[in-house]
């Protein structure tokens, strides 16, 4: 059986579902890792760090495919909070990213 050329052939409904599930799973894994990284990078005992600290962290640079996208997903899921809709390196280095508690509080 020849491998499918995804750009040339429309995937089946089952293949589309599998691809969507893989994307959702990756986002879930990355947002959970983000919480661990914020705790690791920030001052011990404080559930926050700056965008610059997170962006410049070697592990974060190697791990995340799209850090800004992961931050946006985690914010939409009410896992973290920060000012603004998205963050840009340089301009927003001092913006604090805070982990939201289980009850929705900072």
C-alpha positions as CSV (number, residue, x, y, z in Angstrom):
1,X,0.0,0.0,0.0
2,X,1.4,3.4,-1.0
3,X,1.6,6.1,1.6
4,X,-1.0,8.8,1.1
5,X,0.1,12.2,-0.2
6,X,-1.8,14.4,2.2
7,X,-1.4,17.4,0.1
8,X,-2.9,15.7,-2.9
9,X,-5.6,13.5,-1.5
10,X,-8.4,14.5,0.9
11,X,-8.1,12.4,4.1
12,X,-11.0,10.3,5.1
13,X,-13.2,11.2,8.1
14,X,-11.4,8.7,10.3
15,X,-8.0,10.0,9.3
16,X,-9.2,13.6,9.9
17,X,-10.5,12.5,13.4
18,X,-7.1,10.9,14.2
19,X,-5.2,14.0,13.1
20,X,-7.5,16.2,15.2
21,X,-7.1,14.0,18.2
22,X,-3.3,14.1,17.9
23,X,-3.4,17.9,17.8
24,X,-5.7,18.1,20.8
25,X,-3.4,15.7,22.7
26,X,-0.3,17.7,21.8
27,X,-2.0,20.9,23.1
28,X,-3.1,19.2,26.3
29,X,0.5,18.0,26.9
30,X,2.0,21.3,26.1
31,X,-0.4,23.3,28.3
32,X,0.3,21.0,31.3
33,X,4.0,21.2,30.7
34,X,3.7,25.0,30.6
35,X,2.3,25.0,34.2
36,X,5.3,22.9,35.3
37,X,7.7,25.3,33.5
38,X,6.2,28.4,35.0
39,X,6.6,26.9,38.4
40,X,10.1,25.8,37.6
41,X,11.3,29.1,36.2
42,X,9.6,31.5,38.7
43,X,10.6,32.2,42.2
44,X,10.1,29.0,44.3
45,X,6.6,29.1,46.0
46,X,5.2,31.7,43.6
47,X,3.0,30.5,40.7
48,X,4.2,33.0,38.1
49,X,7.1,34.1,35.9
50,X,7.7,36.8,33.3
51,X,7.3,36.2,29.6
52,X,10.9,37.0,29.0
53,X,12.1,34.4,31.6
54,X,9.9,31.8,30.0
55,X,10.9,32.7,26.4
56,X,14.6,32.7,27.2
57,X,14.6,29.4,29.1
58,X,16.7,26.8,27.3
59,X,14.2,23.9,28.1
60,X,11.2,26.0,26.9
61,X,13.0,27.0,23.7
62,X,13.6,23.3,22.9
63,X,10.3,22.0,24.0
64,X,7.5,24.2,22.6
65,X,6.7,24.2,18.9
66,X,4.9,27.5,19.3
67,X,5.2,29.0,22.8
68,X,2.9,32.0,22.0
69,X,0.2,29.6,20.7
70,X,0.6,27.4,23.8
71,X,0.2,30.5,26.1
72,X,-2.9,31.5,24.2
73,X,-4.4,28.0,24.5
74,X,-3.6,27.9,28.2
75,X,-5.2,31.3,28.8
76,X,-8.3,30.3,26.8
77,X,-8.6,27.2,29.1
78,X,-8.2,29.5,32.1
79,X,-5.0,27.7,33.3
80,X,-2.9,30.9,33.2
81,X,-3.5,34.7,33.0
82,X,-1.5,37.6,31.6
83,X,-2.3,41.1,30.3
84,X,-3.2,41.3,26.7
85,X,-4.2,38.8,24.1
86,X,-0.7,37.6,23.1
87,X,2.9,38.3,23.9
88,X,5.8,39.3,21.8
89,X,9.5,38.9,22.6
90,X,11.1,42.2,23.6
91,X,8.0,44.2,23.8
92,X,6.3,42.0,26.5
93,X,9.4,40.6,28.3
94,X,8.2,42.0,31.7
95,X,4.6,40.8,31.4
96,X,3.8,38.5,34.3
97,X,2.3,35.1,33.5
98,X,0.4,33.7,36.4
99,X,-1.0,30.3,37.0
100,X,-4.8,30.3,37.8
101,X,-6.0,28.2,40.7
102,X,-8.5,25.4,40.4
103,X,-11.2,27.7,41.5
104,X,-10.2,30.3,38.9
105,X,-8.3,32.6,41.2
106,X,-4.7,33.8,40.7
